[in-house]
Amino acid sequence: MSQHHTILRSFVLRQGRISNAQRRAYETLLSNYGIPFAENLLDLENIFGRNAPKYLEIGSGMGETTAAIAKAHPQNDYLTIEVHTPGVGSLLIQIEELGLTNLRVIQYDAVEVLNRMLLPECLDGVHIFFPDPWPKLRHRKRRLIQPEFINLLCKHLKFGGYIHVATDWENYAMQILKVLRNEPRLANTTMDYAPHPEYRPLTKFEQRGLRLGHDVWDLVFKRKYLIPDSLYQ
C-alpha cells in the first residue's frame, strides 16, 4: 500500500459503478462545489465567504449523512474529502438539490490534503464515520485510524476541537479507542465510548443493523491543549 513518508494513505481505491445522474452531476457541478487539489494552503474563510466554525469530514460515502449535517447546521461550514467518483457525484446532487452553501468537496487523498492544503489549527472538528474496517487480519495495516494519522489530524485541530469516529466493527472500535487514548493532545469526552451524538444522523444501513441487533460505537475526543508540533514530527 502506498505511503506518504511514514503516513498511511487514507484510502484504497476500489472501482465502483457510477449512475448516469451521478456522472452528470460530477461533470456539471464539481466546478461549482469542488475544490481542486493543489499544493497551496486554503483560505477557508474566503472559500466559504464568512468566518464560521469549520469541520472536516473524511470519507463521505454517498453523502447522505454529510448533506444532512450541513443542512441541519447552516451556521457551520463543512469540507468533505472523498475519493470515489460515484460518492462525489451523489454528494453533488444533494448539495444542488438542497441548496447548500456551506459544503464543499475535495476529491483526493486526505493525507495529502492535510499535509498540503490545510493550515495548522484551522478545524473545529473532524468526522470520520464508518471508515473501512478491513476485517481480515492481514489487511488491518490498511485501517485509517493509526497513530501517525491521528498525529496529523491533531496538528489541524483548534484547542477544544474534536475528532469523532463511528464504526460498527467492535475490533476496530477497540483499536480506535486505544489509538486515540494514546495521543497526548486528546482527551476522551467519556470514559470509553460516547453516546450517539444528536448531530450524526442514522444512515439506512445503520438503522437496519440496529434492528438486527448490531452495535455501533461512537468515539469523541477533544484536543485538550496545544503542544508545539515540533515535538510530534
C-alpha positions as CSV (number, residue, x, y, z in Angstrom):
1,M,0.0,0.0,0.0
2,S,1.3,3.5,-0.8
3,Q,2.6,5.7,1.9
4,H,3.4,9.3,2.3
5,H,6.6,9.3,4.3
6,T,5.5,7.5,7.5
7,I,1.9,8.3,7.0
8,L,-0.6,5.7,5.6
9,R,-2.7,6.8,2.7
10,S,-6.3,7.4,3.7
11,F,-7.9,5.0,1.2
12,V,-7.5,2.1,-1.2
13,L,-9.2,3.0,-4.4
14,R,-11.9,0.5,-5.5
15,Q,-13.7,0.6,-8.7
16,G,-17.5,1.2,-8.4
17,R,-20.3,1.8,-10.8
18,I,-21.5,5.3,-11.4
19,S,-25.0,6.1,-12.4
20,N,-25.9,8.5,-15.2
21,A,-27.2,11.0,-12.7
22,Q,-24.0,10.9,-10.7
23,R,-21.9,11.2,-13.8
24,R,-23.9,14.3,-15.0
25,A,-23.6,15.9,-11.6
26,Y,-19.9,15.1,-11.5
27,E,-19.4,16.7,-14.9
28,T,-21.5,19.8,-14.4
29,L,-21.4,20.6,-10.6
30,L,-17.9,19.7,-9.5
31,S,-16.6,23.1,-10.7
32,N,-19.3,24.8,-8.5
33,Y,-18.8,22.9,-5.3
34,G,-15.5,21.1,-5.6
35,I,-12.1,22.4,-4.6
36,P,-9.2,21.1,-6.8
37,F,-6.2,19.6,-5.1
38,A,-3.2,21.9,-5.2
39,E,-0.1,22.4,-3.1
40,N,-1.4,25.7,-1.8
41,L,-2.8,26.4,1.6
42,L,-6.6,27.1,1.6
43,D,-8.2,30.2,2.9
44,L,-11.3,28.6,4.1
45,E,-12.9,31.8,5.2
46,N,-12.5,33.1,1.7
47,I,-13.8,29.9,0.1
48,F,-17.0,29.9,2.2
49,G,-17.3,33.7,2.3
50,R,-17.5,34.1,6.1
51,N,-16.0,33.5,9.5
52,A,-17.7,30.4,10.9
53,P,-16.8,27.1,12.6
54,K,-15.1,24.7,10.1
55,Y,-15.5,20.9,10.1
56,L,-13.7,18.3,8.1
57,E,-15.3,15.0,7.1
58,I,-13.1,12.2,5.8
59,G,-14.9,9.7,3.6
60,S,-18.5,10.9,2.9
61,G,-19.7,7.7,1.2
62,M,-22.7,8.5,-0.9
63,G,-23.1,11.8,1.0
64,E,-26.5,11.4,2.8
65,T,-25.1,12.0,6.3
66,T,-22.8,14.8,5.1
67,A,-25.6,16.7,3.4
68,A,-28.0,16.1,6.3
69,I,-25.5,17.5,8.8
70,A,-24.7,20.6,6.6
71,K,-28.4,21.3,6.2
72,A,-29.2,20.9,9.9
73,H,-26.3,23.2,10.9
74,P,-26.2,26.2,8.5
75,Q,-24.2,28.2,11.0
76,N,-21.2,25.8,10.3
77,D,-19.0,25.2,7.2
78,Y,-18.1,21.7,6.1
79,L,-15.3,20.4,3.9
80,T,-15.5,16.8,2.9
81,I,-12.8,14.6,1.4
82,E,-14.0,11.7,-0.8
83,V,-12.0,9.8,-3.4
84,H,-14.7,7.7,-5.1
85,T,-16.4,9.3,-8.1
86,P,-19.9,7.8,-7.6
87,G,-19.9,9.2,-4.0
88,V,-18.7,12.6,-5.1
89,G,-21.4,12.7,-7.8
90,S,-24.1,11.6,-5.3
91,L,-23.0,14.3,-2.8
92,L,-23.0,17.0,-5.6
93,I,-26.6,16.1,-6.4
94,Q,-27.6,16.6,-2.8
95,I,-25.7,19.9,-2.5
96,E,-27.5,21.2,-5.5
97,E,-31.0,19.9,-4.6
98,L,-30.8,21.2,-1.0
99,G,-29.2,24.5,-2.0
100,L,-26.3,24.0,0.5
101,T,-23.8,26.9,0.5
102,N,-21.9,25.6,3.5
103,L,-20.5,22.4,2.0
104,R,-17.5,21.8,-0.3
105,V,-15.8,18.6,-1.5
106,I,-12.2,17.7,-2.4
107,Q,-11.7,14.5,-4.4
108,Y,-8.2,13.5,-3.3
109,D,-6.3,11.6,-0.6
110,A,-7.0,13.0,2.8
111,V,-3.3,12.7,3.9
112,E,-2.2,14.8,1.0
113,V,-4.9,17.4,1.6
114,L,-4.0,17.7,5.3
115,N,-0.3,17.9,4.5
116,R,-0.6,20.3,1.6
117,M,-3.8,22.3,1.8
118,L,-4.9,22.9,5.4
119,L,-3.5,25.4,7.8
120,P,-2.5,24.3,11.4
121,E,-5.3,24.6,13.9
122,C,-7.9,25.5,11.4
123,L,-10.6,22.9,12.2
124,D,-13.2,22.9,14.9
125,G,-13.9,19.2,14.4
126,V,-13.2,16.1,12.3
127,H,-15.8,13.5,11.4
128,I,-14.8,10.0,10.3
129,F,-17.9,7.9,10.0
130,F,-17.7,4.2,9.3
131,P,-14.2,4.0,7.8
132,D,-13.3,0.8,6.0
133,P,-12.8,-1.8,8.8
134,W,-10.5,-4.1,6.8
135,P,-11.7,-7.1,8.8
136,K,-9.1,-9.6,7.6
137,L,-6.1,-9.7,9.9
138,R,-3.6,-9.3,7.1
139,H,-5.3,-6.1,5.9
140,R,-5.6,-4.3,9.2
141,K,-2.5,-2.3,8.5
142,R,-4.6,-0.5,5.9
143,R,-7.0,0.8,8.5
144,L,-7.2,4.6,8.5
145,I,-7.1,5.2,12.3
146,Q,-3.4,4.7,13.1
147,P,-1.2,6.8,15.4
148,E,0.5,8.6,12.5
149,F,-2.8,9.7,11.0
150,I,-4.2,10.9,14.3
151,N,-1.0,12.9,14.9
152,L,-1.5,14.6,11.6
153,L,-5.2,15.4,12.4
154,C,-4.2,16.9,15.7
155,K,-2.0,19.5,14.1
156,H,-5.0,20.9,12.3
157,L,-7.4,20.9,15.3
158,K,-8.1,24.0,17.3
159,F,-7.9,23.9,21.1
160,G,-11.2,22.3,22.1
161,G,-11.8,20.9,18.6
162,Y,-12.9,17.3,18.4
163,I,-12.3,14.1,16.5
164,H,-15.5,11.9,16.1
165,V,-15.1,8.4,14.8
166,A,-18.0,5.9,14.4
167,T,-17.7,2.2,13.5
168,D,-19.8,-0.9,13.6
169,W,-16.9,-3.2,14.0
170,E,-16.1,-3.9,17.6
171,N,-12.5,-4.9,16.9
172,Y,-11.9,-1.7,15.1
173,A,-13.6,0.3,17.8
174,M,-11.2,-1.2,20.4
175,Q,-8.2,-0.2,18.2
176,I,-9.6,3.3,17.6
177,L,-10.1,3.8,21.4
178,K,-6.5,2.7,22.1
179,V,-5.0,4.9,19.4
180,L,-7.0,8.0,20.5
181,R,-6.3,7.4,24.2
182,N,-2.5,7.2,23.4
183,E,-2.5,10.6,21.7
184,P,-1.4,13.0,24.5
185,R,-3.1,16.0,22.8
186,L,-6.5,14.4,23.0
187,A,-8.9,13.8,25.9
188,N,-11.9,11.4,25.8
189,T,-15.3,13.1,26.3
190,T,-16.5,10.0,28.1
191,M,-15.0,7.0,30.0
192,D,-14.7,5.0,26.7
193,Y,-17.4,5.1,24.0
194,A,-19.7,8.1,23.6
195,P,-23.5,8.0,23.4
196,H,-24.7,8.6,19.8
197,P,-24.4,12.3,19.2
198,E,-27.6,14.0,18.0
199,Y,-25.8,15.7,15.2
200,R,-24.9,12.4,13.5
201,P,-27.9,11.1,11.5
202,L,-28.5,7.4,11.4
203,T,-27.9,6.0,8.0
204,K,-30.3,3.5,6.4
205,F,-27.6,0.8,6.7
206,E,-27.1,1.7,10.4
207,Q,-30.8,1.6,11.1
208,R,-31.1,-1.8,9.5
209,G,-28.1,-3.0,11.5
210,L,-29.6,-1.8,14.8
211,R,-32.9,-3.6,14.1
212,L,-30.8,-6.7,13.6
213,G,-29.1,-6.2,16.9
214,H,-25.8,-4.9,15.6
215,D,-23.9,-2.4,17.7
216,V,-22.3,0.9,16.7
217,W,-19.5,2.6,18.6
218,D,-19.0,6.4,18.6
219,L,-15.8,7.8,19.9
220,V,-15.4,11.6,20.5
221,F,-12.1,13.0,21.7
222,K,-11.2,16.7,22.1
223,R,-7.9,18.5,21.7
224,K,-7.1,19.4,25.3
225,Y,-4.1,21.7,25.0
226,L,-1.6,22.9,22.5
227,I,1.8,21.3,22.2
228,P,4.4,22.5,19.8
229,D,4.1,20.5,16.6
230,S,7.9,20.1,16.6
231,L,7.5,17.5,19.3
232,Y,5.3,15.4,17.1
233,Q,7.1,15.3,13.7
